[in-house]
Each structure stands twice: as C-alpha cells, then as structure tokens.
Amino acid sequence: MPVFRRPALLGALAALLAAPAMAQTQITVQHALPLNSHYGAGATALKETLERLTNNRIRVNIQRNDNEREMIESVQIGTIDCTITSTGPVGNFVPAVRNVDVPFLFRDYAHARGVLDSEIGQGLLNQFTPRGLVGVIWMENGFRHLTNSRREVNAPADVRGMKVRTMENQVHMRAFSTLGALPTPMAFSELVPALQQGTVDGQENPIPVIVANNLNQVQRFLTLTAHVYSPAVLICNPGTLNRMSAADRAHFMEAARAAQRANRERVSADEASGVDELRRRGMTVVTQVDTAAFQAALAPAFAEFERTLDGALLRRIRDWRPAGG
Ligand code: PAF
C-alpha cells in the first residue's frame, strides 16, 4: 500500500485543484422554424448525436430566428456558430448556390437528394469557404407550393397580377415576375403580418412549412405547383470547426449526417400527411396542376438562367441519374 508523506499529499491535492475543469464547449445552432418541424428534427438529431459522441463535452444550444439572411450574417461574423437555412438568401453570399434554386430543375426528392449528395453538391459546398463560411452538409426544406387568399390557381394565368411574397432570392423573383406576378421579397418573420394586412396575396413554401406555421389561418387556397425544390444547408463559422480537435470534427460530421437523415425523414413524413391535414384545417387544395403549362410560361426565365447562371452545371444536374440508374 503506498504511503504518502504529508508534503507529497499536499502537492498532489494542489495539482488536482489547479487542473482546469474538463473544458465544455457550447455551440449555438439557429434555424427559422418551430422545434416540431423538419429543421427542428435535424437540429435535435445534431444535438443528441454530438452530445452523445463527445460525452457532453460539446453541448448544442438550439435557437429559433426566422430571418435567414440575418442568421447567415451572424455565422459569417461568428456571433453564432451554425445555422440550418434554406438556400433562399444563400445565393447573396455564395452566388453559385443560385443554380440549385432554378424552378423545375429537380424531378423529385430522389433526384434532388442524389445530386446534392454527389460530387455536384460537394462542389457547391466547397464554394462556401472563400466566403468565410463552411457549407457542412445539404439538408432539405422541400418542394415549394403556392398558397393565396384570392382564388384557386389552376393555370399560370391565374397568378398574373398576384402579389406573392418570395424569399430574398433573385432566381425565384425572376420566375414569379415572368409569370406576371408581383414578387415581393421579405424575410419569413414578416410574412404572416404581410398576409394579414393584405400587403401580399400569397406566398410559396413546402408543405411542412405551411403545416408547422399554420399558414392555413391566413391563406385559403393551396395549389400543388411543386414549382421549385428548396434545398437547405447546415452552415457553420470556420472558427467553430477549427477550434475542435480532429476527433471532435469527425464527431461533428457524424452528427451532421444524423441531422440530414432526421430532417429528410421528417420532410417525407410531413409530405405524406400534410396535404390532408391542410384540407382538414379548411384549405381548398388544387392537386391537378398542368406542370407543362407552368414550365412553358417560364421559358424566357429559363433561357435567361442558362446565360446568367452556370448553364453547364444546370445541364449536369438535369442529366444526373443515380449510379446504375
Ligand atoms: O420561406 C422561407 O423563408 C423559408 O422557406 C423558411 C420558411 C424560412 C424555411 O427555410
């Protein structure tokens, strides 16, 4: 049995007291939707996985902020660590991302997820670095559909003259002005008052967003236009990741993949049940949409996007097929 002499024992105690408590880091992740939503599901999976893998050395604090541009600016200057945001305002920071905001570019969820998980998606994530941001992983908002308080929209002509809130996104605004609508860009935080006061007649968002935010209370008509896939992305401040050890960065990436899975699973589940739920809440839903007519009406905008965006990349995305598919 070891016998400690008194000075040695005191020395050991002093060293113990002087040792820093095991450092705990807190990461703040903001997103624009309620916790009970597809972004909330992703953020919760990120939190639970990272805290478990690091034995709570890294804690994740999830906060809500429904101004996506503001969140990206905060990540860039480092006042928050990470955000899960739609690509709505991202093109204003990383212009190449505008390519994936083009209407009717993706055929379905499998196409969108496949492209974003391929080297095409990784190539776009790499473009965040020179802008002082880390594009960690693609997440998902979903296919966007049109709602309004005026009339059933069955054909492109029904959209003419309608004031439609869009995200602060040049590609979406150009598409709506080509249809003859009056696109009105604003942050999501301003949407409900703008609909209530009649500043805008309509808006467009994926089913999970319409459901989670009770937009049926301010909108009567829903048309399943699926006019554009709305990607989301987990973006972090480079310093947040650089301060981590290599092992913790690997844990963070595993947590990000768990977040992506949970987020997409929730989008799929909400898509399956959401339309019936919105009908139950009183919305009139137009399900038969002449997609070809909307695409034809958008032809001038498509021609412009081929020139002003990356035409070759747009073709690669359209032509993408799963390996062996
Ligand atoms: O419409 C928007 O601004 C976005 O779709 C939202 C609701 C903030 C989710 O990213």
Boltz pocket constraint, residues with backbone or C-beta under 6 A from the ligand:
constraints:
  - pocket:
      binder: B
      contacts: [[A, 32], [A, 33], [A, 66], [A, 68], [A, 85], [A, 86], [A, 88], [A, 141], [A, 167], [A, 186], [A, 187], [A, 188], [A, 204], [A, 205], [A, 206], [A, 209], [A, 230]]
      max_distance: 6.0
